[in-house]
């Protein structure tokens, strides 16, 4: 039975490669790509591009539109994320560099926006169709794995996302039992998000967006719900919360 897929944050590097690979999967009848920005390139025939400002009203309106489309979701990817914004927002190395306005902006992108998608999608994913709902996190969001410090806003926003997804998974297990929630660490990927920080990446550890997309799709391919969220890296290995 054909299904549909949703990719939110569709303008990001990994999301674009996910869309490309999903469009080659004949089991998926249509891919819905959501971004603040219009599509920059011609799209495959089965891809529909939707713009959304990521306000709660905008997200609710987009989900209502998707609910009117045929088919059930088998794949959902929430790819929103922010690490820096020019010279205005940079990862903090010292406590003295903390700026609450900047941290609020990072939390809105990394934590609050994904949470709103979880909120508004739960009523749309109650079918018998098995669905994986993947949210992009990071290894630095692991509290027990934090040995280096720094990056206060980014670390905290991803740790908060992890907790919110784990909490939501309890409710999803009751209300949308065929959905598996996944928080995913893609590794250091050659995209705009990591570009200013690639100088110290060990050889062989800077991944292409296409490689990460391929890994992620392979990880979720035969996944079935286990009743709680999974925190996985690009190899499919569990990360301690």
C-alpha positions in Angstrom: 0.0 0.0 0.0 1.4 3.4 -1.0 1.9 6.0 1.7 3.1 9.6 2.0 6.1 11.3 3.7 6.6 14.7 5.3 9.9 16.5 5.5 9.8 19.7 7.7 12.8 22.1 7.4 13.0 21.1 3.8 15.5 23.8 2.8 18.3 22.3 4.9 21.0 20.2 3.3 20.1 16.8 4.8 16.4 17.4 4.2 16.9 18.1 0.5 18.7 14.8 0.1 16.0 13.0 2.1 13.4 14.4 -0.3 15.5 13.3 -3.3 15.9 9.8 -2.0 12.2 9.5 -0.9 11.1 10.6 -4.4 12.8 7.5 -5.7 10.9 5.2 -3.4 7.8 3.9 -5.4 6.1 2.9 -2.1 5.6 6.5 -1.3 2.9 8.1 -3.3 3.7 11.7 -2.4 6.3 13.7 -0.4 5.3 16.9 1.3 8.2 19.3 1.9 7.7 22.2 4.3 9.9 25.2 4.6 9.8 28.9 5.4 11.3 29.6 1.9 9.9 28.7 -1.5 11.5 25.9 -3.4 14.8 26.9 -5.0 14.9 24.2 -7.7 12.5 22.2 -9.8 10.9 19.4 -7.8 10.3 15.8 -8.7 6.7 15.1 -9.8 5.6 13.5 -6.5 6.9 16.3 -4.3 4.6 19.1 -3.0 6.4 22.1 -1.5 4.5 24.0 1.2 5.6 27.2 2.9 5.1 27.8 6.6 6.3 30.5 9.0 6.5 28.0 11.8 4.2 30.0 14.1 1.7 27.7 15.9 -1.1 29.0 13.7 1.0 28.3 10.6 1.8 24.8 11.7 -1.8 24.1 12.6 -2.9 25.3 9.2 -0.3 23.2 7.4 -1.3 20.1 9.3 -5.0 20.7 8.5 -4.1 21.0 4.8 -2.1 17.7 5.0 -5.0 16.0 6.7 -7.1 16.7 3.6 -4.7 14.9 1.3 -5.1 11.2 0.5 -3.0 8.5 2.1 -1.4 7.9 5.5 2.1 9.0 6.6 4.8 6.3 6.9 7.7 8.7 7.3 7.9 12.1 9.0 11.2 14.0 9.4 11.5 17.2 11.5 14.8 18.7 10.3 14.6 22.1 11.9 17.7 23.3 13.7 20.0 26.2 14.4 23.6 26.4 15.7 24.6 29.9 14.6 23.4 33.0 12.8 26.2 35.1 11.3 28.0 37.1 14.0 24.8 37.6 16.0 24.4 34.1 17.4 27.4 31.8 18.0 28.0 28.8 20.3 29.1 30.1 23.7 32.5 29.0 25.0 32.2 30.7 28.4 29.4 31.7 30.8 30.2 35.3 30.2 29.1 34.9 26.5 25.6 33.8 27.4 22.9 36.1 25.9 19.3 35.2 26.7 17.9 36.7 23.5 20.2 34.5 21.5 19.4 31.4 23.6 15.7 32.1 23.1 16.2 32.2 19.4 18.1 28.9 19.4 15.4 27.2 21.6 12.7 28.4 19.3 14.4 26.7 16.3 15.7 23.6 18.0 13.1 22.9 20.7 9.8 24.8 20.4 9.2 24.4 16.7 9.7 20.6 16.7 7.4 20.4 19.8 4.6 22.2 18.0 4.8 19.7 15.1 4.6 16.9 17.7 1.5 18.6 19.2 -0.3 19.1 15.9 0.6 15.8 14.2 -0.5 13.5 17.0 -4.1 13.5 15.8 -3.1 12.8 12.2 -1.1 9.7 12.9 -3.6 7.4 14.4 -4.1 5.0 11.5 -2.9 1.4 11.2 0.0 2.6 9.1 3.3 2.1 10.8 5.1 5.5 10.9 8.5 6.7 12.0 8.6 10.3 13.2 12.3 11.4 13.3 13.4 14.7 14.9 16.9 16.0 14.4 18.9 16.3 17.6 22.6 16.0 18.4 24.9 14.0 20.5 25.8 17.1 22.5 22.2 17.0 23.8 23.1 14.0 25.8 23.4 15.0 29.5 25.5 12.0 30.5 27.8 12.3 27.5 28.7 15.9 28.2 32.4 15.9 29.1 33.5 19.1 27.2 31.1 21.8 28.3 30.5 24.9 26.3 27.8 25.5 23.6 25.3 26.3 26.4 22.3 27.3 24.3 22.7 24.6 21.6 23.4 21.8 24.1 20.5 22.8 26.4 18.1 23.2 23.4 18.8 19.7 22.2 18.7 18.2 25.7 15.3 19.8 26.1 14.2 18.5 22.8 15.2 15.0 23.8 13.2 15.2 27.1 10.2 16.6 25.3 10.3 13.8 22.7 10.7 11.1 25.3 7.8 12.6 27.3 5.7 12.8 24.1 6.5 9.2 23.3 4.5 8.1 26.4 1.4 9.9 25.1 2.0 8.8 21.5 2.1 5.2 22.6 -1.5 5.6 23.9 -2.9 7.9 21.2 -0.9 7.0 18.1 0.4 3.5 18.9 1.8 2.8 15.4 4.2 5.7 15.5 7.8 5.3 16.6 9.5 8.6 17.7 13.2 8.9 17.0 15.7 11.6 18.0 18.6 11.4 15.5 22.2 12.6 15.7 23.4 12.9 12.1 27.1 13.4 12.9 29.0 16.3 11.6 27.6 16.9 8.1 28.9 19.2 5.4 26.1 21.7 5.5 25.7 25.4 6.4 25.0 24.5 10.0 28.5 23.0 10.6 30.6 24.9 8.1 32.2 27.4 10.5 33.2 24.5 12.8 34.6 22.0 10.4 38.3 22.8 10.9 38.7 20.4 13.8 36.7 17.5 12.4 38.8 14.4 12.2 39.5 13.0 8.8 36.6 10.7 7.6 34.2 12.2 10.1 32.7 15.0 8.0 29.8 13.4 6.2 28.0 14.4 3.0 24.3 15.2 3.4 23.5 12.4 1.0 25.4 9.9 3.1 23.4 10.9 6.2 20.1 10.8 4.4 20.9 7.3 3.2 21.9 6.2 6.7 18.8 7.6 8.2 16.4 6.0 5.7 18.2 2.7 6.2 17.8 3.0 10.0 14.0 3.6 9.9 13.3 1.2 7.0 12.0 -1.7 9.0 11.5 0.0 12.4 8.4 -0.9 14.4 7.1 0.9 17.5 8.6 -0.1 20.9 6.6 2.2 23.1 9.2 4.8 23.9 11.5 7.2 22.0 14.8 6.1 20.6 17.9 8.3 20.6 20.1 7.1 17.8 23.3 8.2 15.9 23.9 8.0 12.2 25.0 4.3 12.6 21.8 3.4 14.3 23.5 3.1 17.7 21.8 4.2 20.8 23.1 7.3 22.5 22.7 7.7 26.3 20.1 10.3 27.2 
